[in-house]
Each structure stands twice: as structure tokens, then as C-alpha cells.
């Protein structure tokens, strides 16, 4: 007799599994797992053998990352680019 097909279990309300968190953040699932190990990235909750990410936590992490990226670019806006030196002629 064939086994019944495995139906994916939906995440708890307000949470997404790591695959959806990966799509929302633009980070690979492996990077998200590594960030969890290092204490970086969005917060997550282990449920059984899966990782569930709260949607609000992902949104807060993305606001933080995008805010830092905007701040980092601001320091370079105050100085014009250096002029290039002319190339030396071959001997």
C-alpha cells in the first residue's frame, strides 16, 4: 500500500518558515542559519526541526539593515571623487 503524501505543515500565525524568510530578506537559508549561530540576523524560533521567523522580526531586521546602508552612504556624499592621474607612457 502506498504511503500518503506528506503535506507541509503551515507555520504558526504571524510566522514564516526559513524558506519564506529567505525570500523576504534576500539571504540564502544557509546564511540565515549561519546568522542564527552567530547571533546576527532576524530572530527565530525553533519548532521541532524547523526554524520559524516572526514576520514582525523580519520587517524590523530589514528596516535596521536598510537604515544602516543609508547611513553608511551618507559619509561619502560630502567629498568629491579624486582626480585620476594620467597614465604613464610605455618605454
DRENZAGU-888758 format. One record per residue (C-alpha): residue in one letter; chain; x, y, z; residue number from 1. Coordinates in Angstrom, 3 decimals. Each point is the difference from the previous one (the first is absolute). Layout:
! DRENZAGU-888758
<r res="A" chain="A" east="X" north="Y" up="Z" n="NUM"/>
...
//
This chain:
! DRENZAGU-888758
<r res="X" chain="A" east="0.000" north="0.000" up="0.000" n="1"/>
<r res="X" chain="A" east="1.485" north="3.426" up="-0.909" n="2"/>
<r res="X" chain="A" east="0.853" north="2.491" up="2.682" n="3"/>
<r res="X" chain="A" east="-2.111" north="3.137" up="0.211" n="4"/>
<r res="X" chain="A" east="1.611" north="3.131" up="-1.399" n="5"/>
<r res="X" chain="A" east="1.622" north="2.260" up="2.572" n="6"/>
<r res="X" chain="A" east="-1.913" north="3.229" up="0.273" n="7"/>
<r res="X" chain="A" east="2.120" north="2.968" up="1.107" n="8"/>
<r res="X" chain="A" east="-0.943" north="1.241" up="3.434" n="9"/>
<r res="X" chain="A" east="-0.844" north="3.711" up="-0.008" n="10"/>
<r res="X" chain="A" east="1.975" north="2.247" up="2.353" n="11"/>
<r res="X" chain="A" east="-1.688" north="1.502" up="3.067" n="12"/>
<r res="X" chain="A" east="-2.013" north="3.187" up="-0.618" n="13"/>
<r res="X" chain="A" east="2.287" north="3.015" up="-0.439" n="14"/>
<r res="X" chain="A" east="3.022" north="-2.190" up="-0.843" n="15"/>
<r res="X" chain="A" east="1.607" north="-1.298" up="-3.192" n="16"/>
<r res="X" chain="A" east="2.331" north="-2.933" up="-0.591" n="17"/>
<r res="X" chain="A" east="3.640" north="0.577" up="-0.927" n="18"/>
<r res="X" chain="A" east="-0.689" north="-0.276" up="-3.757" n="19"/>
<r res="X" chain="A" east="-2.442" north="2.915" up="0.079" n="20"/>
<r res="X" chain="A" east="2.305" north="1.961" up="2.330" n="21"/>
<r res="X" chain="A" east="2.745" north="-0.522" up="-2.574" n="22"/>
<r res="X" chain="A" east="-2.200" north="1.447" up="-2.759" n="23"/>
<r res="X" chain="A" east="-0.975" north="2.979" up="2.155" n="24"/>
<r res="X" chain="A" east="3.553" north="0.890" up="1.049" n="25"/>
<r res="X" chain="A" east="1.875" north="-0.914" up="-3.176" n="26"/>
<r res="X" chain="A" east="2.345" north="-2.203" up="2.047" n="27"/>
<r res="X" chain="A" east="0.449" north="-3.706" up="-0.681" n="28"/>
<r res="X" chain="A" east="-1.339" north="-2.518" up="2.539" n="29"/>
<r res="X" chain="A" east="3.609" north="-0.966" up="0.767" n="30"/>
<r res="X" chain="A" east="0.885" north="3.609" up="0.758" n="31"/>
<r res="X" chain="A" east="-3.027" north="0.309" up="2.285" n="32"/>
<r res="X" chain="A" east="1.088" north="-3.146" up="1.865" n="33"/>
<r res="X" chain="A" east="3.545" north="1.364" up="0.289" n="34"/>
<r res="X" chain="A" east="-1.288" north="3.368" up="1.262" n="35"/>
<r res="X" chain="A" east="-2.086" north="-1.849" up="2.603" n="36"/>
<r res="X" chain="A" east="3.131" north="-1.794" up="1.193" n="37"/>
<r res="X" chain="A" east="1.915" north="3.312" up="0.172" n="38"/>
<r res="X" chain="A" east="-2.849" north="1.857" up="1.728" n="39"/>
<r res="X" chain="A" east="-0.588" north="2.277" up="-2.998" n="40"/>
<r res="X" chain="A" east="-2.934" north="0.373" up="-2.346" n="41"/>
<r res="X" chain="A" east="-3.704" north="-0.148" up="0.757" n="42"/>
<r res="X" chain="A" east="-1.144" north="-1.844" up="3.096" n="43"/>
<r res="X" chain="A" east="-1.389" north="-3.498" up="-0.450" n="44"/>
<r res="X" chain="A" east="-1.685" north="-2.732" up="1.994" n="45"/>
<r res="X" chain="A" east="0.781" north="-3.700" up="-0.438" n="46"/>
<r res="X" chain="A" east="-3.157" north="-2.073" up="-0.391" n="47"/>
<r res="X" chain="A" east="0.895" north="-3.652" up="-0.150" n="48"/>
<r res="X" chain="A" east="2.722" north="-0.251" up="-2.637" n="49"/>
<r res="X" chain="A" east="-1.077" north="3.173" up="-1.822" n="50"/>
<r res="X" chain="A" east="0.722" north="3.674" up="0.575" n="51"/>
<r res="X" chain="A" east="-2.913" north="2.419" up="0.117" n="52"/>
<r res="X" chain="A" east="0.616" north="3.721" up="-0.438" n="53"/>
<r res="X" chain="A" east="-2.511" north="2.568" up="1.282" n="54"/>
<r res="X" chain="A" east="-1.087" north="2.275" up="-2.831" n="55"/>
<r res="X" chain="A" east="0.356" north="3.066" up="2.240" n="56"/>
<r res="X" chain="A" east="3.557" north="-1.067" up="0.859" n="57"/>
<r res="X" chain="A" east="0.904" north="-0.299" up="-3.687" n="58"/>
<r res="X" chain="A" east="-1.486" north="3.420" up="-0.729" n="59"/>
<r res="X" chain="A" east="1.893" north="1.563" up="2.939" n="60"/>
<r res="X" chain="A" east="3.265" north="-1.622" up="-1.147" n="61"/>
<r res="X" chain="A" east="-0.480" north="1.306" up="-3.548" n="62"/>
<r res="X" chain="A" east="-0.705" north="3.537" up="1.282" n="63"/>
<r res="X" chain="A" east="3.170" north="-0.195" up="2.093" n="64"/>
<r res="X" chain="A" east="2.131" north="-1.277" up="-2.900" n="65"/>
<r res="X" chain="A" east="-1.396" north="2.525" up="-2.471" n="66"/>
<r res="X" chain="A" east="0.436" north="2.804" up="2.533" n="67"/>
<r res="X" chain="A" east="3.651" north="-0.908" up="0.522" n="68"/>
<r res="X" chain="A" east="0.599" north="-0.138" up="-3.755" n="69"/>
<r res="X" chain="A" east="-1.441" north="3.506" up="-0.393" n="70"/>
<r res="X" chain="A" east="2.179" north="1.321" up="2.841" n="71"/>
<r res="X" chain="A" east="3.169" north="-1.573" up="-1.417" n="72"/>
<r res="X" chain="A" east="-0.482" north="1.671" up="-3.384" n="73"/>
<r res="X" chain="A" east="-0.501" north="3.440" up="1.563" n="74"/>
<r res="X" chain="A" east="3.613" north="0.384" up="1.114" n="75"/>
<r res="X" chain="A" east="1.225" north="-0.301" up="-3.579" n="76"/>
<r res="X" chain="A" east="-2.352" north="2.643" up="-1.423" n="77"/>
<r res="X" chain="A" east="2.005" north="2.892" up="1.487" n="78"/>
<r res="X" chain="A" east="3.203" north="-0.477" up="-1.980" n="79"/>
<r res="X" chain="A" east="0.395" north="0.038" up="-3.790" n="80"/>
<r res="X" chain="A" east="1.903" north="-2.726" up="-1.780" n="81"/>
<r res="X" chain="A" east="3.782" north="0.325" up="-0.275" n="82"/>
<r res="X" chain="A" east="1.282" north="0.970" up="-3.465" n="83"/>
<r res="X" chain="A" east="1.693" north="-2.820" up="-1.896" n="84"/>
<r res="X" chain="A" east="3.692" north="0.195" up="-0.729" n="85"/>
<r res="X" chain="A" east="0.956" north="-0.195" up="-3.669" n="86"/>
<r res="X" chain="A" east="1.297" north="-3.376" up="-1.124" n="87"/>
<r res="X" chain="A" east="3.739" north="-0.312" up="-0.569" n="88"/>
<r res="X" chain="A" east="1.171" north="-0.609" up="-3.524" n="89"/>
<r res="X" chain="A" east="1.664" north="-3.338" up="-0.741" n="90"/>
<r res="X" chain="A" east="3.787" north="0.212" up="-0.458" n="91"/>
//
